[in-house]
Amino acid sequence: MRNIKCWVLIVLLQMSAAAWAGQTTENVIVVALSPLDKSAVVRSSGQGMQVLKLGDSIHGTELSLIQVLTNKLVFEERMSHAGANGASRIVWLHKVVDDFAEVEYPETPQ
């Protein structure tokens, strides 16, 4: 009986750690784009649907919308880990085509 309690505790701790880890970029899907309105609809696995306008962030992520194009969204992702010192990177989330979503991290010019 004691072994079962230990396993249950381990599983619960793993589930809690996954919840604390937050949303990842790969779990966000672009559903609809409206470049004229500068808005978009995204779906995330844990948060449901969300309407975004320029400057909005996706719940549970460090992604901030900076541009809406006809086939993708352009985000700025703030690096929150200790060595980042306020660094950020650009992330492109492409609209779903044939049930395939794509995430790109383009190279930044030096």
DSSP file (Angstrom, degrees, kcal/mol; ACC not computed):
  #  RESIDUE AA STRUCTURE BP1 BP2  ACC     N-H-->O    O-->H-N    N-H-->O    O-->H-N    TCO  KAPPA ALPHA  PHI   PSI    X-CA   Y-CA   Z-CA
    1    1 A M     >        0   0    0      0, 0.0     4,-1.8     0, 0.0     5,-0.1   0.000 360.0 360.0 360.0 -36.7    0.0    0.0    0.0
    2    2 A R  H  >  +     0   0    0      1,-0.2     4,-2.0     2,-0.2     5,-0.1   0.876 360.0  54.3 -64.6 -37.9    2.9    2.3    0.8
    3    3 A N  H  > S+     0   0    0      1,-0.2     4,-2.3     2,-0.2    -1,-0.2   0.881 106.1  52.3 -63.6 -38.3    4.3    1.9   -2.7
    4    4 A I  H  > S+     0   0    0      1,-0.2     4,-2.5     2,-0.2    -1,-0.2   0.916 108.4  50.6 -64.5 -42.7    1.0    2.9   -4.3
    5    5 A K  H  X S+     0   0    0     -4,-1.8     4,-2.3     1,-0.2    -1,-0.2   0.888 109.8  51.0 -62.4 -39.1    0.9    6.1   -2.3
    6    6 A C  H  X S+     0   0    0     -4,-2.0     4,-2.3     2,-0.2    -1,-0.2   0.918 110.9  47.8 -64.3 -43.4    4.5    6.9   -3.3
    7    7 A W  H  X S+     0   0    0     -4,-2.3     4,-2.5     2,-0.2    -2,-0.2   0.899 111.0  50.9 -65.4 -40.3    3.6    6.4   -7.0
    8    8 A V  H  X S+     0   0    0     -4,-2.5     4,-2.5     2,-0.2    -1,-0.2   0.919 110.7  49.4 -62.6 -42.9    0.5    8.5   -6.7
    9    9 A L  H  X S+     0   0    0     -4,-2.3     4,-2.4     2,-0.2    -2,-0.2   0.911 110.7  49.9 -61.9 -43.2    2.5   11.3   -5.1
   10   10 A I  H  X S+     0   0    0     -4,-2.3     4,-2.1     2,-0.2    -2,-0.2   0.918 111.6  48.3 -62.7 -43.9    5.2   11.1   -7.8
   11   11 A V  H  X S+     0   0    0     -4,-2.5     4,-2.3     2,-0.2    -2,-0.2   0.918 111.7  49.7 -63.2 -43.9    2.5   11.3  -10.6
   12   12 A L  H  X S+     0   0    0     -4,-2.5     4,-2.2     1,-0.2    -1,-0.2   0.894 110.3  50.4 -63.1 -39.9    0.8   14.2   -8.9
   13   13 A L  H  X S+     0   0    0     -4,-2.4     4,-2.2     2,-0.2    -1,-0.2   0.896 110.2  50.2 -64.6 -39.3    4.1   16.1   -8.6
   14   14 A Q  H  X S+     0   0    0     -4,-2.1     4,-2.0     2,-0.2    -2,-0.2   0.903 110.3  49.9 -65.0 -40.9    4.8   15.5  -12.2
   15   15 A M  H  X S+     0   0    0     -4,-2.3     4,-1.9     1,-0.2    -2,-0.2   0.906 111.1  49.3 -64.5 -41.1    1.4   16.8  -13.2
   16   16 A S  H  X S+     0   0    0     -4,-2.2     4,-2.2     1,-0.2    -2,-0.2   0.898 109.2  52.2 -64.7 -40.6    1.9   19.9  -11.1
   17   17 A A  H  X S+     0   0    0     -4,-2.2     4,-1.5     1,-0.2    -1,-0.2   0.889 108.5  51.2 -63.8 -38.6    5.4   20.5  -12.6
   18   18 A A  H  X S+     0   0    0     -4,-2.0     4,-0.6     1,-0.2    -1,-0.2   0.887 110.1  49.3 -65.9 -37.9    3.9   20.3  -16.1
   19   19 A A  H >< S+     0   0    0     -4,-1.9     3,-0.8     1,-0.2    -2,-0.2   0.882 110.9  49.9 -68.1 -37.4    1.2   22.8  -15.2
   20   20 A W  H 3< S+     0   0    0     -4,-2.2    -1,-0.2     1,-0.2    -2,-0.2   0.773  95.9  71.7 -70.8 -25.7    3.8   25.2  -13.7
   21   21 A A  H 3< S-     0   0    0     -4,-1.5    -1,-0.2    -5,-0.2    -2,-0.2   0.783  95.3-151.3 -64.0 -25.7    5.9   25.0  -16.9
   22   22 A G    <<  -     0   0    0     -3,-0.8     2,-0.2    -4,-0.6    -1,-0.1  -0.217  31.6 -29.5  86.6-176.7    3.3   27.0  -18.7
   23   23 A Q        -     0   0    0     37,-1.4     2,-0.3    -3,-0.1     5,-0.0  -0.504  56.1-146.8 -77.9 140.2    2.2   27.2  -22.3
   24   24 A T    >   -     0   0    0     -2,-0.2     3,-1.4     1,-0.1     4,-0.2  -0.776  22.3-118.6-105.4 157.1    4.7   26.4  -25.0
   25   25 A T  G >  S+     0   0    0     -2,-0.3     3,-1.7     1,-0.3    -1,-0.1   0.840 111.5  62.6 -60.9 -35.0    4.8   28.0  -28.5
   26   26 A E  G 3  S+     0   0    0      1,-0.3    -1,-0.3    77,-0.0    75,-0.1   0.673  96.7  59.7 -67.6 -16.4    4.2   24.6  -30.2
   27   27 A N  G <  S+     0   0    0     -3,-1.4    18,-1.0     2,-0.0     2,-0.5   0.419  86.8  91.9 -90.7   1.4    0.8   24.3  -28.4
   28   28 A V  E <   -A   44   0A   0     -3,-1.7     2,-0.4    16,-0.2    16,-0.2  -0.849  57.3-168.2-101.4 129.5   -0.6   27.5  -30.0
   29   29 A I  E     -A   43   0A   0     14,-3.2    14,-2.9    -2,-0.5     2,-0.6  -0.964  19.8-132.8-120.1 131.5   -2.5   27.2  -33.3
   30   30 A V  E     +Ab  42  95A   0     64,-0.6    66,-1.7    -2,-0.4    12,-0.2  -0.733  28.1 173.6 -82.0 119.4   -3.4   30.2  -35.5
   31   31 A V  E     +     0   0A   0     10,-2.6     2,-0.3    -2,-0.6    11,-0.2   0.882  61.3   4.9 -94.1 -47.8   -7.1   29.7  -36.4
   32   32 A A  E     -A   41   0A   0      9,-1.7     9,-2.5    63,-0.0     2,-0.4  -0.994  58.6-156.2-144.5 147.1   -7.9   33.0  -38.3
   33   33 A L  E     -A   40   0A   0     -2,-0.3     7,-0.2     7,-0.2    37,-0.0  -0.955   8.5-177.8-123.9 142.2   -6.0   36.1  -39.5
   34   34 A S  E  >> +A   39   0A   0      5,-2.3     5,-1.9    -2,-0.4     4,-1.1  -0.700   4.9 174.8-137.1  84.4   -7.4   39.5  -40.2
   35   35 A P  T  45S+     0   0    0      0, 0.0    33,-0.2     0, 0.0    -1,-0.1   0.831  80.3  56.0 -62.0 -32.7   -4.5   41.7  -41.5
   36   36 A L  T  45S+     0   0    0      1,-0.2    -2,-0.0     2,-0.1    32,-0.0   0.890 116.0  36.2 -67.0 -38.3   -6.8   44.7  -42.2
   37   37 A D  T  45S-     0   0    0     -3,-0.3    -1,-0.2     2,-0.2     3,-0.1   0.542 106.8-128.9 -86.8  -8.1   -8.1   44.7  -38.7
   38   38 A K  T  <5S+     0   0    0     -4,-1.1    16,-1.0     1,-0.2     2,-0.3   0.933  70.2 113.3  55.8  48.9   -4.6   43.8  -37.3
   39   39 A S  E   < -AC  34  53A   0     -5,-1.9    -5,-2.3    14,-0.2     2,-0.3  -0.925  42.4-174.3-142.6 167.1   -6.2   41.0  -35.3
   40   40 A A  E     -AC  33  52A   0     12,-2.0    12,-3.3    -2,-0.3     2,-0.5  -0.978  22.3-127.1-156.5 161.8   -6.2   37.2  -35.2
   41   41 A V  E     -AC  32  51A   0     -9,-2.5   -10,-2.6    -2,-0.3    -9,-1.7  -0.981  29.6-178.8-116.6 128.6   -7.8   34.2  -33.4
   42   42 A V  E     -AC  30  50A   0      8,-2.6     8,-2.3    -2,-0.5     2,-0.4  -0.895  15.6-148.7-124.0 155.9   -5.5   31.6  -31.8
   43   43 A R  E     -AC  29  49A   0    -14,-2.9   -14,-3.2    -2,-0.3     2,-0.3  -0.990  11.7-170.0-124.1 131.6   -6.2   28.4  -30.0
   44   44 A S  E  >  -AC  28  48A   0      4,-2.2     4,-1.6    -2,-0.4   -16,-0.2  -0.908  30.3-120.4-120.1 152.5   -4.0   27.0  -27.2
   45   45 A S  T  4 S+     0   0    0    -18,-1.0    -1,-0.1    -2,-0.3   -17,-0.1   0.864 108.4  26.2 -62.2 -39.4   -4.3   23.6  -25.7
   46   46 A G  T  4 S+     0   0    0      1,-0.1    -1,-0.2     2,-0.1    14,-0.0   0.689 125.2  44.0 -98.4 -18.4   -4.9   24.8  -22.1
   47   47 A Q  T  4 S-     0   0    0      1,-0.3    -2,-0.2    12,-0.1     2,-0.1   0.544  90.3-141.2-108.4  -9.0   -6.5   28.2  -22.6
   48   48 A G  E  <  -C   44   0A   0     -4,-1.6    -4,-2.2     2,-0.0    -1,-0.3  -0.495  54.5 -13.0  81.9-153.7   -9.0   27.8  -25.4
   49   49 A M  E     -C   43   0A   0     -6,-0.2     2,-0.3    -2,-0.1    -6,-0.2  -0.538  61.0-175.8 -86.5 150.5   -9.6   30.4  -28.1
   50   50 A Q  E     -C   42   0A   0     -8,-2.3    -8,-2.6    -2,-0.2     2,-0.5  -0.984  21.0-140.1-147.5 134.4   -8.3   34.0  -27.8
   51   51 A V  E     -C   41   0A   0     -2,-0.3     2,-0.4   -10,-0.2   -10,-0.2  -0.842  27.4-162.1 -93.2 128.0   -8.7   37.1  -30.0
   52   52 A L  E     -C   40   0A   0    -12,-3.3   -12,-2.0    -2,-0.5     2,-0.3  -0.882  13.4-175.6-114.5 142.7   -5.5   39.0  -30.3
   53   53 A K  E >   -C   39   0A   0     -2,-0.4     3,-2.5   -14,-0.2    12,-0.3  -0.825  52.4 -62.3-121.7 167.7   -4.8   42.6  -31.4
   54   54 A L  T 3  S+     0   0    0    -16,-1.0    12,-0.2    -2,-0.3     3,-0.1  -0.220 125.8  20.2 -52.9 134.0   -1.4   44.2  -31.8
   55   55 A G  T 3  S+     0   0    0     10,-2.9    -1,-0.3     1,-0.3    11,-0.1   0.197  94.9 125.1  90.8 -15.6    0.5   44.3  -28.5
   56   56 A D    <   -     0   0    0     -3,-2.5     9,-2.9     8,-0.1     2,-0.3  -0.391  51.1-139.2 -74.7 154.5   -1.6   41.6  -26.9
   57   57 A S  B     -D   64   0B   0      7,-0.2     2,-0.4    -3,-0.1     7,-0.2  -0.854  18.3-112.1-111.9 150.6    0.0   38.5  -25.4
   58   58 A I    >   -     0   0    0      5,-1.4     3,-2.0    -2,-0.3     5,-0.3  -0.682  47.1-100.9 -77.9 130.7   -1.1   34.9  -25.6
   59   59 A H  T 3  S+     0   0    0     -2,-0.4   -12,-0.1     1,-0.3     3,-0.1  -0.255 105.3  14.3 -54.3 131.8   -2.2   33.7  -22.2
   60   60 A G  T 3  S+     0   0    0      1,-0.3   -37,-1.4   -38,-0.1    -1,-0.3   0.516 114.3  84.6  82.6   5.7    0.5   31.6  -20.5
   61   61 A T  S <  S-     0   0    0     -3,-2.0    -1,-0.3     2,-0.2   -37,-0.1  -0.797  78.1-125.6-129.4 173.9    3.3   32.6  -22.9
   62   62 A E        +     0   0    0     -2,-0.3    16,-1.7    -3,-0.1     2,-0.5   0.072  69.5 125.7-102.7  20.2    5.8   35.4  -23.3
   63   63 A L  E     - E   0  77B   0     -5,-0.3    -5,-1.4    14,-0.2     2,-0.5  -0.706  39.1-171.3 -87.4 126.8    4.6   36.0  -26.9
   64   64 A S  E     -DE  57  76B   0     12,-2.3    12,-2.5    -2,-0.5     2,-0.2  -0.980  25.9-121.5-119.1 125.1    3.6   39.6  -27.7
   65   65 A L  E     + E   0  75B   0     -9,-2.9   -10,-2.9    -2,-0.5    10,-0.2  -0.457  39.1 161.9 -69.9 125.7    1.9   40.2  -31.1
   66   66 A I  E     +     0   0B   0      8,-2.9     2,-0.3     1,-0.3     9,-0.2   0.586  62.8  15.2-117.6 -17.8    3.8   42.7  -33.3
   67   67 A Q  E     - E   0  74B   0      7,-1.6     7,-2.7     2,-0.0     2,-0.5  -0.968  52.9-151.8-159.9 142.2    2.4   42.0  -36.8
   68   68 A V  E     + E   0  73B   0     -2,-0.3     5,-0.2     5,-0.2     2,-0.2  -0.970  24.0 178.7-115.3 117.7   -0.5   40.3  -38.6
   69   69 A L        -     0   0    0      3,-2.5   -35,-0.1    -2,-0.5    -2,-0.0  -0.535  43.9 -98.5-108.4 177.8    0.3   39.1  -42.1
   70   70 A T  S    S+     0   0    0      1,-0.2   -37,-0.1    -2,-0.2     3,-0.1   0.758 119.1  19.7 -71.5 -23.8   -1.9   37.2  -44.6
   71   71 A N  S    S+     0   0    0      1,-0.2    24,-2.3    23,-0.0     2,-0.3   0.434 126.9  19.8-125.6  -1.8   -0.4   33.8  -43.8
   72   72 A K  E     - F   0  94B   0     22,-0.3    -3,-2.5     2,-0.0     2,-0.4  -0.989  62.5-119.7-160.7 165.4    1.2   34.1  -40.3
   73   73 A L  E     -EF  68  93B   0     20,-2.8    20,-2.3    -2,-0.3     2,-0.5  -0.888  21.7-144.7-109.5 144.2    1.6   36.1  -37.1
   74   74 A V  E     -EF  67  92B   0     -7,-2.7    -8,-2.9    -2,-0.4    -7,-1.6  -0.950  23.4-179.6-112.8 123.8    4.8   37.7  -36.0
   75   75 A F  E     -EF  65  91B   0     16,-3.1    16,-2.4    -2,-0.5     2,-0.5  -0.829  26.2-137.4-118.9 156.1    5.5   37.7  -32.3
   76   76 A E  E     -EF  64  90B   0    -12,-2.5   -12,-2.3    -2,-0.3     2,-0.6  -0.978  22.1-156.6-108.8 126.2    8.2   39.0  -30.0
   77   77 A E  E     -EF  63  89B   0     12,-3.3    12,-1.8    -2,-0.5     2,-0.4  -0.912   6.5-144.2-108.3 118.8    9.1   36.5  -27.3
   78   78 A R  E     - F   0  88B   0    -16,-1.7     2,-0.6    -2,-0.6    10,-0.2  -0.648  16.1-130.3 -79.4 131.5   10.7   37.8  -24.2
   79   79 A M        -     0   0    0      8,-2.9     7,-0.4    -2,-0.4     8,-0.2  -0.742  25.9-178.7 -83.6 121.1   13.3   35.5  -22.7
   80   80 A S        +     0   0    0     -2,-0.6    -1,-0.1     6,-0.1     5,-0.0   0.444  41.6 110.2-103.7  -0.8   12.5   35.1  -19.0
   81   81 A H  S >  S-     0   0    0      1,-0.1     3,-1.7     2,-0.0     4,-0.4  -0.295  83.1-100.8 -75.3 166.5   15.3   32.8  -17.9
   82   82 A A  T 3  S+     0   0    0      1,-0.3     3,-0.5     2,-0.1    -1,-0.1   0.811 117.2  47.2 -59.8 -38.4   18.1   34.2  -15.6
   83   83 A G  T 3  S+     0   0    0      1,-0.2    -1,-0.3     2,-0.1    -2,-0.0   0.374  89.0  87.5 -86.7   6.1   20.8   34.7  -18.3
   84   84 A A    X   -     0   0    0     -3,-1.7     3,-0.9     3,-0.1    -1,-0.2   0.828  67.5-160.6 -78.1 -31.9   18.5   36.5  -20.8
   85   85 A N  T 3  S-     0   0    0     -3,-0.5    -5,-0.1    -4,-0.4    -3,-0.1   0.896  76.3 -46.1  51.1  47.1   19.0   40.0  -19.5
   86   86 A G  T 3  S+     0   0    0     -7,-0.4    -1,-0.3     1,-0.2    -6,-0.1   0.649  97.1 157.5  75.5  15.4   15.8   41.3  -21.2
   87   87 A A    <   -     0   0    0     -3,-0.9    -8,-2.9    -8,-0.2     2,-0.3  -0.303  17.8-172.4 -70.7 156.9   16.6   39.6  -24.5
   88   88 A S  E     -F   78   0B   0    -10,-0.2     2,-0.3    -4,-0.1   -10,-0.2  -0.936   9.9-156.9-143.1 166.6   13.9   38.7  -27.0
   89   89 A R  E     -F   77   0B   0    -12,-1.8   -12,-3.3    -2,-0.3     2,-0.4  -0.960  24.7-108.9-142.3 161.3   13.5   36.8  -30.3
   90   90 A I  E     -F   76   0B   0     -2,-0.3     2,-0.4    16,-0.3   -14,-0.2  -0.750  30.8-169.4 -92.5 136.6   11.1   36.9  -33.2
   91   91 A V  E     -F   75   0B   0    -16,-2.4   -16,-3.1    -2,-0.4     2,-0.5  -0.995   7.9-155.7-128.4 131.1    8.6   34.0  -33.6
   92   92 A W  E     -FG  74 104B   0     12,-2.6    12,-2.6    -2,-0.4     2,-0.6  -0.927   4.8-166.7-106.0 125.9    6.5   33.3  -36.6
   93   93 A L  E     -FG  73 103B   0    -20,-2.3   -20,-2.8    -2,-0.5    10,-0.2  -0.962  14.4-149.5-111.4 117.1    3.3   31.3  -36.2
   94   94 A H  E     -F   72   0B   0      8,-2.6   -64,-0.6    -2,-0.6     8,-0.4  -0.515  23.4-100.9 -85.0 151.1    1.8   30.2  -39.5
   95   95 A K  B     -b   30   0A   0    -24,-2.3     2,-0.2    -2,-0.2   -64,-0.1  -0.396  48.6 -93.3 -67.0 146.6   -1.9   29.6  -40.1
   96   96 A V        -     0   0    0    -66,-1.7     2,-0.4     5,-0.1     5,-0.2  -0.450  46.2-178.3 -65.6 126.9   -3.0   26.0  -40.0
   97   97 A V  B >  S-H  100   0C   0      3,-1.9     3,-0.9    -2,-0.2    -3,-0.0  -0.991  70.8 -12.4-129.9 122.2   -3.1   24.4  -43.5
   98   98 A D  T 3  S-     0   0    0     -2,-0.4    -1,-0.1     1,-0.2     3,-0.1   0.905 128.3 -56.3  53.2  46.1   -4.2   20.8  -43.9
   99   99 A D  T 3  S+     0   0    0      1,-0.2     2,-0.5    -3,-0.0    -1,-0.2   0.756 113.3 120.2  60.1  28.0   -4.1   20.3  -40.1
  100  100 A F  B <   -H   97   0C   0     -3,-0.9    -3,-1.9    -5,-0.1     2,-0.4  -0.975  42.0-170.6-126.6 119.6   -0.4   21.3  -40.0
  101  101 A A        -     0   0    0     -2,-0.5     2,-0.4    -5,-0.2    -6,-0.1  -0.853   8.8-155.8-106.1 143.7    0.8   24.3  -38.0
  102  102 A E        -     0   0    0     -2,-0.4    -8,-2.6    -8,-0.4     2,-0.4  -0.963   8.2-164.6-125.9 137.5    4.3   25.6  -38.3
  103  103 A V  E     -G   93   0B   0     -2,-0.4     2,-0.4   -10,-0.2   -10,-0.2  -0.979  13.1-170.7-117.4 129.8    6.4   27.6  -35.8
  104  104 A E  E     -G   92   0B   0    -12,-2.6   -12,-2.6    -2,-0.4    -2,-0.0  -0.944  20.4-163.7-123.1 144.3    9.5   29.4  -37.1
  105  105 A Y        -     0   0    0     -2,-0.4   -14,-0.2   -14,-0.2     3,-0.1  -0.822  27.9-153.5-118.7  86.6   12.3   31.1  -35.3
  106  106 A P        -     0   0    0      0, 0.0   -16,-0.3     0, 0.0     2,-0.2  -0.213  22.2-101.4 -66.0 152.2   14.0   33.2  -38.0
  107  107 A E        -     0   0    0      1,-0.1     3,-0.0     3,-0.0     0, 0.0  -0.480  34.5-130.7 -68.9 138.9   17.6   34.1  -37.8
  108  108 A T        -     0   0    0     -2,-0.2     2,-0.1    -3,-0.1    -1,-0.1  -0.759  25.5-108.7 -91.5 138.6   18.2   37.7  -36.7
  109  109 A P              0   0    0      0, 0.0    -1,-0.1     0, 0.0     0, 0.0  -0.378 360.0 360.0 -66.1 142.5   20.6   39.8  -38.8
  110  110 A Q              0   0    0     -2,-0.1    -2,-0.0    -3,-0.0    -3,-0.0   0.426 360.0 360.0 -93.1 360.0   23.9   40.5  -37.1
